């Protein structure tokens, strides 16, 4: 093949510089050029074409970069007198002539559905049972529990009362405020974790659903507010009275202002639980007492930042005798001192009372939790363990007249506006409503009378 034919077949005419084309044609007409000369000319053409293509590509890239810079730079005059764009950035972005005027504003980050719709003065409770109460639409409370809730509704005073069910949880709080596997946790831990999150967002009172309420809690709320406190609750041993169980806080009653110390509790419970379905035991890197993981063992480290001299479960000899010393919540955290991290916090106040002189009656655990079914006039003897400093009684009648009534009739602020039933009322939890209300001599029936749920 001749040189002219090669050049025209391999490369389009328009892409070859005219001087080079002319040179190739001239060389082919002479006929006496060697093949080496033709190869040299062809290499020169390819080199020139490669340079031209590279230059064209670079020009296109430079143009594109310049266009991008123009589209992301404030228009002339958008800078303020100080030479910064902060002053006019927002007005520029909203300018109808800008490239962003056709875009919708970014969606506002929202909280849960009920945030902003719940009053701070709300009494909170939680109940879940896989069989009888799986959701708010299908829930049958045990009769004893149902009667307890009626006493709260009857005496809620200036409070709202809300029993949260499992299917309603995310209407009030977000998943990020709860342990990662909240929905698979056991109901007691669900309750404690949810109460922490509710009190952090909304404030109010976390009240166990198995509580009989005699009077509104307004006087306790007003006391907390008037004294500038952020939290009011019950702490065992706070008055020097011993307590033979390995716990410090009574998590069945918690009263607090919104956005206070419980915001820290929410953070702690999420971090401490991780992605575990159940609280891990201590030897697995978890809690010494998993039952109180989201309650006592999460809240006590927070309260301890305000007072370094709280009475300790570890130093109570009755715990070593009657309970498991190794389950004390003080084992969960390093105690703060004046040296580390420094002086105690004083930016908030706490109101603490001992529950054993108030809503937790000294015989609440006696005789296998049968207290609600004791009779107020009975002289039958009862087995009440007498701890130092705790009032005692020998018969059912004495327990009613010498312990309960004096507390109930105490002047404001009253020692007892409610009674906490443990183990869901003991044997009463298996009774029907008719059976419970048919015996008019029991403690529980008379509590219902005092609450106004049944006629006196």
C-alpha positions in Angstrom: 0.0 0.0 0.0 1.3 3.5 -0.9 1.9 6.2 1.7 -1.0 8.4 0.6 -3.4 5.5 0.7 -2.3 4.6 4.2 -2.8 8.1 5.5 -6.2 8.5 4.1 -7.4 5.0 5.2 -6.2 5.1 8.8 -6.9 8.8 9.7 -9.8 11.0 8.7 -8.7 13.9 6.6 -10.2 16.5 8.9 -8.1 15.3 11.8 -4.7 15.6 10.0 -3.0 19.0 9.9 -2.8 20.2 6.3 1.0 20.6 6.4 1.5 17.0 7.4 -1.0 15.8 4.7 0.8 17.7 2.1 4.1 16.3 3.2 2.8 12.8 3.0 1.4 13.3 -0.5 4.6 14.8 -1.7 6.7 12.0 -0.4 4.4 9.4 -2.0 4.6 11.1 -5.5 8.3 11.0 -5.6 8.3 7.3 -5.2 11.9 7.1 -4.2 11.3 7.6 -0.5 12.1 4.7 1.7 9.6 2.9 4.0 11.6 4.2 7.0 10.8 7.7 6.0 7.1 6.9 5.7 7.1 5.4 9.2 8.8 8.4 10.6 6.2 10.7 9.1 3.4 8.5 10.4 4.8 8.6 14.0 5.0 12.4 13.8 1.3 12.6 12.8 0.3 10.3 15.6 2.2 12.4 18.2 0.7 15.6 16.9 -2.8 14.1 17.1 -2.3 12.9 20.6 -1.2 16.3 21.8 -4.2 17.9 20.1 -6.6 15.4 21.8 -5.0 16.0 25.2 -5.3 19.7 24.8 -9.0 19.5 23.8 -9.8 17.2 26.8 -8.0 19.5 29.2 -9.9 22.5 27.9 -13.2 20.7 28.4 -12.2 19.8 32.0 -11.1 23.3 32.8 -14.4 24.7 31.5 -16.4 22.2 33.6 -14.5 23.0 36.8 -15.0 26.8 36.2 -18.7 26.2 35.8 -18.9 24.3 39.1 -17.1 27.0 40.9 -19.4 29.7 39.6 -22.5 27.7 40.7 -21.3 27.3 44.3 -19.9 30.9 44.8 -22.1 33.7 46.2 -23.1 36.2 43.6 -21.4 39.5 43.5 -22.5 41.8 46.4 -23.4 38.9 48.6 -20.6 39.5 51.0 -21.2 41.8 54.0 -19.1 44.8 54.9 -16.8 42.5 56.9 -15.9 40.5 53.8 -17.8 37.3 54.9 -20.7 35.6 53.4 -22.5 34.7 56.7 -24.6 37.8 56.7 -26.3 37.2 53.4 -26.0 33.5 52.9 -29.6 32.8 54.0 -31.2 35.6 51.9 -29.1 34.4 48.8 -30.3 30.8 49.2 -33.9 32.0 49.4 -33.5 34.5 46.5 -36.1 33.6 43.8 -33.5 34.2 41.1 -31.0 31.6 42.6 -30.6 28.1 41.4 -32.1 26.8 44.6 -35.4 28.6 44.4 -37.2 25.6 42.9 -36.1 23.2 45.6 -38.4 22.5 48.6 -37.0 23.4 52.1 -35.4 20.5 53.9 -37.8 18.6 56.1 -37.8 19.7 59.8 -36.4 17.2 62.2 -39.3 16.1 64.3 -39.6 14.4 67.7 -42.1 11.7 68.5 -45.8 12.3 67.6 -46.8 13.3 71.1 -43.9 15.6 71.9 -45.3 19.1 72.6 -48.8 17.7 73.3 -48.3 16.3 76.8 -48.4 18.3 80.0 -45.5 18.2 82.4 -47.9 17.2 85.2 -48.6 13.7 84.0 -48.6 10.5 86.0 -47.0 7.7 83.9 -47.5 4.0 84.1 -46.7 1.0 81.8 -48.2 -2.4 81.4 -47.5 -5.2 79.0 -48.6 -8.9 79.1 -48.0 -11.1 76.0 -51.4 -12.9 76.4 -53.8 -10.4 78.1 -52.4 -7.0 77.2 -50.2 -7.1 74.0 -51.4 -3.7 72.9 -53.6 -0.7 73.7 -56.3 -2.1 71.5 -56.4 -5.4 73.3 -55.6 -5.1 76.9 -57.2 -6.8 79.9 -55.7 -5.8 83.2 -55.8 -8.1 86.2 -58.7 -7.0 88.5 -56.4 -5.9 91.3 -54.3 -3.8 89.0 -57.4 -2.4 87.3 -58.7 -1.3 90.8 -55.4 0.4 91.5 -55.6 2.4 88.3 -59.1 3.5 89.2 -57.8 5.0 92.4 -55.2 7.0 90.4 -57.8 8.3 88.0 -60.1 9.2 90.9 -57.4 11.1 92.7 -55.2 12.5 89.9 -56.0 16.1 90.9 -54.2 18.5 88.6 -52.4 15.7 86.8 -53.1 13.7 83.7 -52.8 10.0 83.9 -51.5 7.9 81.1 -50.9 4.1 80.9 -48.5 3.5 78.0 -48.8 0.2 76.2 -46.1 -1.5 74.1 -47.6 -0.4 70.8 -47.7 3.2 71.9 -44.1 3.6 73.1 -42.8 5.2 69.9 -45.6 7.8 69.9 -44.0 9.3 73.0 -40.3 8.7 72.7 -37.9 7.8 69.9 -36.1 4.5 69.5 -32.8 6.4 70.0 -33.8 7.1 73.6 -34.4 3.4 74.4 -32.0 0.4 74.6 -31.5 -0.9 71.1 -33.5 -4.1 71.6 -36.1 -2.6 73.9 -39.0 -4.5 72.3 -37.3 -7.8 73.2 -36.6 -6.9 76.8 -38.6 -8.2 79.8 -41.5 -6.0 80.9 -39.9 -4.9 84.2 -36.8 -3.6 82.3 -39.0 -2.1 79.6 -40.9 -0.2 82.2 -37.8 1.2 83.9 -36.2 2.2 80.6 -39.4 3.8 79.3 -40.0 5.8 82.5 -36.5 7.2 82.2 -37.2 8.3 78.6 -40.6 9.7 79.4 -39.4 11.7 82.4 -36.5 13.1 80.4 -38.8 14.4 77.7 -42.0 15.3 79.5 -41.3 15.3 83.3 -44.1 14.3 85.7 -44.4 11.2 87.9 -43.5 7.6 87.2 -45.8 5.6 89.3 -45.9 1.8 89.3 -49.3 0.6 88.2 -49.7 -1.5 91.3 -50.1 1.5 93.6 -53.2 2.7 95.5 -53.5 6.5 95.5 -55.5 8.1 98.2 -54.9 11.8 97.5 -53.7 13.9 94.6 -49.9 14.4 94.3 -50.2 18.1 93.8 -48.9 19.0 97.2 -45.7 17.0 96.6 -45.3 18.6 93.1 -45.8 22.1 94.5 -43.3 21.4 97.3 -40.7 20.3 94.7 -41.3 23.4 92.5 -41.4 25.9 95.3 -38.0 24.6 96.7 -36.4 24.8 93.3 -35.8 21.1 93.1 -35.6 19.1 89.9 -36.3 15.7 91.5 -38.3 14.2 94.3 -38.3 10.6 95.2 -37.5 7.9 97.8 -34.1 6.6 98.9 -33.6 3.8 101.3 -31.5 4.5 104.4 -31.6 8.3 103.8 -32.8 8.8 107.4 -30.6 6.2 108.9 -33.2 3.4 108.9 -31.7 0.2 107.7 -33.1 -1.8 104.7 -32.2 -5.4 104.2 -32.6 -5.5 100.4 -29.8 -4.7 98.0 -31.3 -1.5 96.5 -31.1 2.2 97.2 -33.7 4.0 95.2 -37.4 3.2 95.1 -37.9 3.3 91.3 -41.7 2.7 91.7 -42.1 6.4 92.4 -40.1 9.1 90.6 -41.1 12.7 90.3 -39.1 15.2 88.2 -39.1 18.3 86.1 -38.7 17.9 82.4 -35.3 17.9 80.6 -33.5 17.3 83.9 -31.3 14.6 85.3 -33.2 11.9 83.4 -31.7 13.1 80.1 -28.4 11.6 81.5 -30.3 8.4 82.5 -31.4 8.0 78.9 -27.9 8.3 77.6 -26.6 5.9 80.2 -29.2 3.2 79.6 -28.5 3.3 75.9 -24.8 3.0 76.3 -24.8 0.5 79.1 -27.2 -1.9 77.4 -25.7 -1.8 73.9 -27.4 -4.3 71.6 -28.1 -6.9 74.4 -31.7 -8.2 74.6 -31.4 -8.6 78.4 -29.2 -6.8 80.9 -26.0 -8.8 81.2 -24.7 -10.0 84.5 -21.5 -8.6 86.0 -19.2 -11.4 84.9 -20.3 -10.7 81.3 -19.5 -7.0 81.7 -23.0 -6.0 82.7 -24.8 -5.4 86.0 -24.5 -7.0 89.4 -28.3 -6.9 89.6 -29.8 -7.0 86.1 -33.3 -6.6 87.5 -32.5 -2.9 88.4 -30.3 -2.3 85.4 -32.3 0.6 84.0 -33.6 1.7 87.4 -31.6 1.9 90.6 -28.2 1.0 88.9 -28.7 3.7 86.2 -30.1 6.5 88.4 -28.0 6.2 91.5 -24.7 7.2 89.8 -26.5 10.4 88.5 -27.9 11.3 91.9 -24.5 10.6 93.6 -23.0 13.5 91.6 -25.0 15.9 93.9 -24.1 14.3 97.2 -21.0 12.3 98.0 -22.3 11.1 101.4 -25.5 9.2 100.5 -26.0 6.1 102.7 -24.6 3.0 101.1 -26.1 -0.4 100.6 -22.6 -1.7 101.0 -22.3 -0.4 104.5 -25.7 -1.7 105.7 -25.0 -4.9 107.8 -28.6 -6.0 107.4 -28.0 -6.5 103.7 -25.2 -8.9 104.4 -27.5 -10.9 106.8 -30.7 -11.0 104.8 -29.8 -10.3 101.2 -27.1 -10.4 98.6 -24.5 -7.8 99.4 -22.9 -8.4 96.0 -26.0 -7.0 94.3 -25.7 -3.5 95.8 -26.0 -0.7 93.1 -23.0 1.1 94.5 -20.9 -1.7 92.9 -21.8 -0.3 89.4 -19.8 2.9 89.4 -16.8 4.7 90.7 -17.8 7.0 93.5 -17.0 10.6 92.9 -14.8 12.5 95.5 -13.6 16.0 96.1 -10.3 15.0 94.3 -11.9 13.3 91.3 -13.7 14.7 89.6 -14.1 17.5 92.2 -16.7 19.1 94.4 -20.3 17.8 94.1 -22.8 19.5 91.8 -24.9 22.3 93.2 -26.8 23.4 90.1 -29.9 21.4 91.0 -31.7 20.3 94.2 -33.0 16.8 95.1 -35.8 16.0 97.6 -35.4 12.6 99.1 -37.4 10.7 101.7 -37.2 7.1 103.1 -40.1 5.0 101.6 -40.2 2.9 104.8 -41.8 5.8 106.7 -44.2 6.5 103.8 -45.9 4.5 101.1 -43.9 1.3 101.7 -45.5 -0.2 104.8 -43.2 -2.3 107.0 -45.3 -5.4 106.5 -45.7 -5.1 102.7 -43.6 -8.2 102.2 -44.9 -10.2 105.2 -46.6 -13.6 105.0 -45.9 -14.0 101.3 -47.3 -10.6 100.3 -50.7 -11.2 101.8 -51.0 -7.7 103.3 -53.8 -6.5 101.1 -56.1 -9.3 102.3 -55.4 -8.8 106.0 -58.5 -7.7 108.0 -58.5 -4.4 109.9 -60.3 -5.8 113.0 -58.5 -9.1 113.1 -56.4 -10.0 116.2 -54.6 -12.7 114.2 -50.8 -12.5 114.7 -48.6 -11.6 111.7 -44.9 -12.1 111.1 -43.5 -8.7 110.7 -39.7 -8.5 110.6 -38.5 -5.7 112.9 -35.5 -3.8 111.5 -33.9 -1.1 113.6 -35.9 2.1 113.5 -38.9 0.5 111.8 -42.3 0.5 113.4 -43.7 -2.9 114.3 -47.0 -4.5 114.9 -48.0 -8.0 116.2 -51.5 -8.4 114.8 -53.4 -7.3 111.7 -55.5 -4.8 113.8 -52.3 -3.3 115.3 -50.8 -2.9 111.9 -53.8 -1.0 110.6 -54.4 1.2 113.7 -50.8 1.8 114.9 -48.9 2.0 111.6 -51.1 2.7 108.6 -53.7 5.2 110.1 -51.0 7.5 111.8 -49.2 7.8 108.5 -52.4 8.4 106.5 -53.6 11.1 109.0 -50.2 12.8 109.3 -50.2 16.6 108.6 -48.9 18.0 105.2 -46.6 17.2 103.7 -48.2 13.8 104.4 -46.1 10.7 104.9 -48.5 8.6 103.0 -50.6 9.6 100.0 -50.3 6.2 98.4 -49.5 2.5 99.2 -47.3 0.4 97.0 -48.4 -3.2 96.5 -45.5 -5.6 95.8 -45.6 -8.7 93.7 -48.8 -7.3 92.0 -50.8 -7.7 95.2 -49.6 -11.2 96.1 -52.4 -13.8 96.1 -54.9 -11.1 95.3 -53.6 -10.9 91.7 -55.3 -14.2 91.0 -58.7 -13.1 92.3 -61.6 -11.8 90.3 -63.0 -8.3 90.8 -66.1 -9.8 92.5 -64.0 -11.8 94.9 -61.9 -8.8 95.8 -64.8 -6.5 96.5 -67.0 -9.1 98.3 -64.8 -9.0 101.4 -65.4 -5.7 103.1 -63.0 -6.2 106.0 -59.7 -6.3 104.1 -57.0 -3.7 104.1 -57.4 -3.4 100.3 -61.2 -2.8 100.5 -60.7 -0.1 103.0 -58.0 1.5 100.9 -60.5 1.6 98.0 -63.0 3.3 100.4 -60.4 5.9 101.4 -59.6 6.6 97.7 -63.2 7.0 96.9 -63.4 4.2 94.4 -66.0 2.3 96.5 -68.6 4.1 98.7 -67.8 4.5 102.4 
